[in-house]
Amino acid sequence: MIQKPKADTVIAEIHRTRREISERFGGNINAIAEDAAQRLAKSGRPIWQPKTTNQSLNRSGG
């Protein structure tokens, strides 16, 4: 008997969770991101900040 890999169930769970979150916020990605930021801030967990900025993002015209 061939067994399905467990990865299929993990991927299916990821898709289900993503769908549930999207439905909760009416598909509004900005609302999803804002909610995640608020939950992170309330969690009290440290947030990593780079010591330097990404110079490629700061160049004009590129």
N, C-alpha and C positions, 0 to 999 in steps of 0.2 A: 504494500500500500504506500502510495506517495503522500507525504505530509506537506502541507503548505508551510512555507517559512513564516516564522513569527513576525518578521518584518512587515508582512502584509497587514497584520492586525494592528501593529503600531502605526503604520501609515494611515490606515483607515481611521484610527482614533484621532490622529492629528487632523485629518480632514474634517471629521465630525466636530471636533473642538473649534476649529477655525470657522466652520459654518455656524455654530451656535453663537460664537462671539460676534460674527458679522450680523446675524439676525438680531441680536440684542441691541445693536447700535444702528440698525437699519442700513448697514453697509457703509456707514460714514467712517472712513479711515481716520479722519481727524479726531472724531469723538473716541474712537478706539485708542488712539495714541494718547490723547489727553487723559483718559481713564487710567491707562497703564502708567503714565507719569505721576498721576495723583496717588495711585496705589504704591508705587515705588517710593515716593516721598514720605508717605505715611508709615512705610515699613521700617524706617530707621536704618536700613542697610546702607553701607557706604557705597557711593557712586564713584566709579573710576573716572578721573579727568586726566587727559594727556598733559604732559609737561610743556609740550610745544604744539602749535597748531599745524595742520596739514597745509603746507605751503602751496601745494598744487591747487587747493580750493581758493586760495587768496589771490591768485593771479587774475588780472583782468583779461577779458577776451578769450578765455580758454575754458 
